[in-house]
Amino acid sequence: MKKTVIGVIGAGAVGRVHIDNIMTAIPQAHLKYVSDAYPEKYNAWASDLGYPLATTDHTTMLKDPEVEAVVICAPAALHGDLIIEAAEHGKHIFCEKPFDYDLDKIVKAMAAVEKAGVKLQIGFNRRFDKNFAKARTLVDSGEIGDVHVIKITSRDPIPPAIEYFTAPGGEHCSIYTDTTIHDFDMARFLNNSEVVEVFAYGSKLINKDNPIITRADTIAVTLKFADNSLCVIDNSWQAVYGYDQRAEVFGTQGTATVENDVFTQTTLHSAKGIIGEKPLVTIKDRYGAAYAEEVRQFIFSVQQDTPVKATGLDGLLAMVIAKAAVKSADEGRIVKISEIMPEGV
Ligand SMILES: NC(=O)c1ccc[n+]([C@@H]2O[C@H](COP(=O)([O-])OP(=O)(O)OC[C@H]3O[C@@H](n4cnc5c(N)ncnc54)[C@H](O)[C@@H]3O)[C@@H](O)[C@H]2O)c1
């Protein structure tokens, strides 16, 4: 079997998920390099497992002709620059979401990728989740009919740590651009029409007594598509019962519902009632298989020269919707996508 030689840039929480998958579940890839600005924590974990150790230098992997692809899991504010650098070295690129916070940088990175003729896949892992992928299949097969309303509920089990806001680049982070970005992509993934207008409310409810955190942690967003179909998203950073990930696609012929995954399907029937399991809790519990599948399919695209399933354009459009939502919540009005979309796209 041909192995694609790869390097990972950024070995924090999600970088370690991808590294673990590459080492244990993706035999089509060979991990040759890892880099991280602060490699000590990763190296302590990796040396126990016998995984490649990280250095602070990512240019060696970019200059190595044996390396065909890189997986970028550094903080989002660095993504655009790292994509441009990797493309200029002729490497195929898998980059975690969001593409970048800066729309001009995103457009430059897309141009660099096109000029280099390399592949770019953005880490919208939920497209590779079996439940959401099945809903997309039902839309494609016509079994839902014309899509009229999409509803997405997306609630994290616990809010991000304070470092999320205070670390370098943290000033760019928001629930819209970092969390709901998945749901903006999911709304597009589940419909055959593009978003044209956005209205958003954002509230600070979980962190209301924390003066350091000034940003919204609970939001409700309505999207209008070009064919006048609609999407409603509610998003929270704290659901005490687990990672609440549900969706519904309602159309002229029926409805597809995506329910929460649970650890077991077993229910207790007793005098107290019928008691089922809570939803899964961590991102690895809920999306472990999807994280492996998205990188597996990226490697397949590299090896077989087939299109990737979450493109740079998908990454750009999700960020444009996120910026429209931020503007809508700030200004209390409907924001048109055309107000935000960079010229020439
Ligand atoms: N798809 C998903 O479900 C998902 C889940 C979590 C995070 N993410 C995304 O992944 C990215 C990383 O998030 P995280 O939670 O792993 O953050 P993290 O802070 O845990 O990890 C980031 C790592 O990057 C390193 N780093 C910083 N600057 C670097 C540089 N110049 N070169 C190399 N490494 C550098 C840091 O030292 C850290 O180890 C973010 O864009 C985030 O939104 C996606």
The ligand as an SDF file (V2000), in Angstrom:
LIG
                    3D

 44 48  0  0  0  0  0  0  0  0999 V2000
  -12.8570   20.3090   14.1130 N   0  0  0  0  0  0  0  0  0  0  0  0
  -13.0560   20.3780   15.4190 C   0  0  0  0  0  0  0  0  0  0  0  0
  -14.0080   19.8200   15.9470 O   0  0  0  0  0  0  0  0  0  0  0  0
  -12.0750   21.1240   16.2750 C   0  0  0  0  0  0  0  0  0  0  0  0
  -12.0020   20.8630   17.6520 C   0  0  0  0  0  0  0  0  0  0  0  0
  -11.0840   21.5820   18.4000 C   0  0  0  0  0  0  0  0  0  0  0  0
  -10.2800   22.5410   17.8050 C   0  0  0  0  0  0  0  0  0  0  0  0
  -10.3970   22.7860   16.4690 N   0  0  0  0  0  0  0  0  0  0  0  0
   -9.5870   23.8190   15.7970 C   0  0  0  0  0  0  0  0  0  0  0  0
   -8.2290   23.3790   15.7740 O   0  0  0  0  0  0  0  0  0  0  0  0
   -7.3440   24.4910   15.9500 C   0  0  0  0  0  0  0  0  0  0  0  0
   -6.4790   24.2050   17.1930 C   0  0  0  0  0  0  0  0  0  0  0  0
   -7.3410   24.0690   18.3100 O   0  0  0  0  0  0  0  0  0  0  0  0
   -6.8940   23.2810   19.6250 P   0  0  0  0  0  0  0  0  0  0  0  0
   -8.1140   23.1480   20.4570 O   0  0  0  0  0  0  0  0  0  0  0  0
   -6.1140   22.0740   19.2900 O   0  0  0  0  0  0  0  0  0  0  0  0
   -5.9460   24.3670   20.2910 O   0  0  0  0  0  0  0  0  0  0  0  0
   -4.7240   24.1120   21.2770 P   0  0  0  0  0  0  0  0  0  0  0  0
   -4.4270   25.4410   21.8860 O   0  0  0  0  0  0  0  0  0  0  0  0
   -5.0060   22.9620   22.1730 O   0  0  0  0  0  0  0  0  0  0  0  0
   -3.5420   23.6850   20.3020 O   0  0  0  0  0  0  0  0  0  0  0  0
   -2.8920   24.5670   19.4310 C   0  0  0  0  0  0  0  0  0  0  0  0
   -1.4380   24.1690   19.4090 C   0  0  0  0  0  0  0  0  0  0  0  0
   -0.7710   24.9380   18.4220 O   0  0  0  0  0  0  0  0  0  0  0  0
    0.5020   25.2730   18.9400 C   0  0  0  0  0  0  0  0  0  0  0  0
    1.0380   26.4040   18.1950 N   0  0  0  0  0  0  0  0  0  0  0  0
    0.8910   27.7290   18.4320 C   0  0  0  0  0  0  0  0  0  0  0  0
    1.5530   28.4340   17.4930 N   0  0  0  0  0  0  0  0  0  0  0  0
    2.1210   27.5300   16.6450 C   0  0  0  0  0  0  0  0  0  0  0  0
    2.9350   27.6240   15.5040 C   0  0  0  0  0  0  0  0  0  0  0  0
    3.3040   28.8160   15.0020 N   0  0  0  0  0  0  0  0  0  0  0  0
    3.3610   26.4810   14.9090 N   0  0  0  0  0  0  0  0  0  0  0  0
    3.0120   25.2690   15.4020 C   0  0  0  0  0  0  0  0  0  0  0  0
    2.2360   25.1240   16.4960 N   0  0  0  0  0  0  0  0  0  0  0  0
    1.7960   26.2420   17.1030 C   0  0  0  0  0  0  0  0  0  0  0  0
    0.2680   25.5050   20.4130 C   0  0  0  0  0  0  0  0  0  0  0  0
    1.4680   25.4030   21.1620 O   0  0  0  0  0  0  0  0  0  0  0  0
   -0.7360   24.4080   20.7450 C   0  0  0  0  0  0  0  0  0  0  0  0
   -0.0870   23.2120   21.1580 O   0  0  0  0  0  0  0  0  0  0  0  0
   -8.2510   25.7180   16.0840 C   0  0  0  0  0  0  0  0  0  0  0  0
   -8.3930   26.3200   14.8380 O   0  0  0  0  0  0  0  0  0  0  0  0
   -9.5810   25.1300   16.5430 C   0  0  0  0  0  0  0  0  0  0  0  0
  -10.7010   25.9190   16.1820 O   0  0  0  0  0  0  0  0  0  0  0  0
  -11.2560   22.0810   15.7000 C   0  0  0  0  0  0  0  0  0  0  0  0
  1  2  1  0
  2  3  2  0
  2  4  1  0
  4  5  1  0
  4 44  2  0
  5  6  2  0
  6  7  1  0
  7  8  2  0
  8  9  1  0
  8 44  1  0
  9 10  1  0
  9 42  1  0
 10 11  1  0
 11 12  1  0
 11 40  1  0
 12 13  1  0
 13 14  1  0
 14 15  2  0
 14 16  1  0
 14 17  1  0
 17 18  1  0
 18 19  2  0
 18 20  1  0
 18 21  1  0
 21 22  1  0
 22 23  1  0
 23 24  1  0
 23 38  1  0
 24 25  1  0
 25 26  1  0
 25 36  1  0
 26 27  1  0
 26 35  1  0
 27 28  2  0
 28 29  1  0
 29 30  1  0
 29 35  2  0
 30 31  1  0
 30 32  2  0
 32 33  1  0
 33 34  2  0
 34 35  1  0
 36 37  1  0
 36 38  1  0
 38 39  1  0
 40 41  1  0
 40 42  1  0
 42 43  1  0
M  CHG  2   8   1  16  -1
M  END
$$$$
